[in-house]
Amino acid sequence: MTVMEKILVTRSSMPELDEYIEEIKSVFESHYLTNMGPKHEELRKELKDYLGVEGIELLTNGHTALELTLQAYGLKGEVITTPFTFISTTHAIKRSGCTPIFCDINPYDYTMDVNQIENLITDDTVAIMPVHVYGNICNIEEIEKIAKRHNLKVIYDAAHTFGEEYKGRGIGSYGDASCFSFHATKVFHTIEGGAVCTADKELLQLIYYYKDFGILDAENIVTVGANGKMNEFCACMGLCNLRHIEDEIKKREKVVFKYREMLKGINGIKLCDEQPDVKSNYAYFPVVFTDEFKFSRDEVFNNLSANNIGARKYFYPLANSIECYKDEYSVFDTPVAYDISKRVLTLPLYADLDLKNVERICEIILNGK
Ligand code: T4K
């Protein structure tokens, strides 16, 4: 059996066209397309409830959420983060005038190795920006203890964790702030979009100003802001997608269970364990190939490509090895992240991925064809 259609690492979930048309009707009628219109406000309220957070501000994308949060806290100094992430995390720190300091990851769930954070803290450290990578939740308790001891802000890059809960609480309610991405490739999307979640009212107010040029009203501009507003069409897509989110996550769960069933217990294949106390959203399915496996990561990648299957090497290359950072940093300072980045593949995962195709993907991984 060969897979004829091209299977990519993910495919945006879409509402029925009629449902979206129904949602955008009032936008067409009102001609009110952006600048915090009624759809924006409706989505903001619904997401606040769904995510179980005290405050939320919607933005144009997840990257803007990271940048505006760093800026709103007025942080200037070193921010401890990991290089095993989408480059947005590092860029946000750098573009906000701070210095990224790379902490290694642990070899189990690939989140920040909490045992190494304190070695990296200096008089210039102002914050920690851990990444719940692949939707794996960081060691929140330890990070928060360390932050408290050293008086540091904790801003989570929660781009991969839409709808996840830890110990019964929405993941966005941890830390000083959590930044979500609602990009088209995410479990929940607004085409492009993002949000900052925080219980800090002052932070929320500042982010609101920052996303709208610092405008208080028509004649008063209170701070130096930018433009980070989510428009009404994106908010409508979010409203539609939110109606189907539980179904979306259940379908993803089935795909993940199938992958686990086919790939668990195989010598040389390392899967992430399910995390205790976590309600997962099944955002990504990373697989690490160790030397015991008969194919290297790159061979598996090529075998899949030859069969029209587009797995991805998220997150390779590491942030500390790319052109614009490699002169200032060394991958050898984060050896676990370096090793994992050379061995990991994230497999295709989306709600409508046929389980027969999952079987076929696993056969190619295991047999090369
Ligand atoms: N922090 C972290 C940890 C992140 O992972 C991200 C984003 C951010 C921050 C920043 O959030 P945003 O500012 O993006 O909201 C993709 C996404 O563009 C990016 O949002 C995401 N992380 C990253 C992990 O993946 P690419 O360059 O790999 O995307 P691309 O265009 O290759 O798409 C991947 C696959 O998705 C395609 O093969 C097909 C499918 N796809 C793609 C698009 C654009 C769709 O089905 N529909 C689409 O519209 O970055």
Residues whose N, C-alpha, C, O or C-beta is under 5 A from the ligand:
A	BS01	T4K	L8 V9 T10 R11 S12 N61 G62 H63 T85 F86 S88 T89 D157 A159 S181 F182 H183 A184 T185 G193 G194
